[in-house]
Amino acid sequence: MRFHHEIAIDPARCIGCGRCVDDCPAANLVVADGKAAPLTQGCIMCAHCVAVCPTNAVTISGFDEEPRPLDGAEALEPARLLAALGARRSMRRFADRPVADEALADIVEAGRLTPTGGNAQDVSFIVLCERLERCEELAVRLFRRVLPFARLVDATARRTEIDDRFFFKGAPAVVVVVAKDQVNGALAASNMELAAQAHGLGVLYSGFFAMAARLSPALRRELGLARGQKAVTALVVGHSAVNYRRTAPKEPADVRFL
Ligand SMILES: Cc1cc2nc3c(=O)[nH]c(=O)nc-3n(C[C@H](O)[C@H](O)[C@H](O)COP(=O)(O)O)c2cc1C
């Protein structure tokens, strides 16, 4: 985590119920003399102790948001969720319309709220604004150099031309998801796509742009990527210029119950 955090338990509020002890994944809390207390400040700061406390006695410093009471309105409806997942499409044709700042903020927020292994909270986001065209230009330059070699071995590459809009398809917004851990970045990206969908926006995960950002030092410099930081994916975001009328079939789940 980038910031310093410390757990505090208000003895005036704590009723010694032990719920925080039972729910702590790091065995970092005890109840002594009827009051809970942290053993160390060296845990993963997952804040389950904050979330589970019935008297709001636990706080953790260093966050700039207050915990929000939960009232059940957060529940997802399974059929609607699956219907929405089935309706989403990778978007490759975008209308000439900007993406509202509020929508972009919600997309980043969805990434921020996504869990990370060990609660590392190590995923970051680069919203391409002024440098969008320059970044695409650098990626295009790289792919044009590589294309002749790809054409030797790949039939799709032989049919593909790398035009100036090859990566971002003229979309108005791109959010690059950066992480050291590929899984953390991918989970964030998936939730971000859902947030975009909730705003009526379409998304393309640009694996090609992420590839370019891994291979091109010039593009890495332009994105300000430090050593070890990986552009896991780029979410190309905009209003769809295509009206999809039905779901696209997918193969059955490859699932085993053991
Ligand atoms: C990690 C990932 C990377 C992708 N990269 C690209 C890409 O660079 N260019 C592209 O046209 N589509 C890309 N796609 C889109 C896939 O081709 C698409 O998800 C798949 O064909 C299924 O179509 P659907 O998303 O519309 O269901 C990517 C998808 C994922 C999940």
The ligand as a Gaussian input file, in Angstrom:
#p B3LYP/6-31G(d) Opt

LIG

0 1
 C       -7.458000      -9.518000     -22.514000
 C       -8.143000      -9.178000     -23.808000
 C       -7.457000      -8.503000     -24.798000
 C       -8.078000      -8.157000     -25.997000
 N       -7.389000      -7.450000     -26.935000
 C       -8.006000      -7.086000     -28.082000
 C       -7.331000      -6.274000     -29.054000
 O       -6.186000      -5.849000     -28.866000
 N       -7.986000      -5.952000     -30.192000
 C       -9.257000      -6.380000     -30.434000
 O       -9.814000      -6.052000     -31.484000
 N       -9.935000      -7.131000     -29.521000
 C       -9.352000      -7.485000     -28.350000
 N      -10.031000      -8.222000     -27.407000
 C      -11.426000      -8.600000     -27.650000
 C      -11.651000     -10.110000     -27.889000
 O      -11.307000     -10.427000     -29.207000
 C      -13.127000     -10.365000     -27.595000
 O      -13.341000     -10.241000     -26.209000
 C      -13.620000     -11.740000     -28.039000
 O      -13.545000     -11.863000     -29.435000
 C      -15.077000     -12.001000     -27.617000
 O      -15.921000     -10.991000     -28.132000
 P      -16.823000     -10.132000     -27.165000
 O      -15.888000      -9.435000     -26.200000
 O      -17.560000      -9.176000     -28.025000
 O      -17.700000     -11.081000     -26.418000
 C       -9.430000      -8.539000     -26.200000
 C      -10.120000      -9.203000     -25.192000
 C       -9.504000      -9.505000     -24.006000
 C      -10.298000     -10.204000     -22.927000

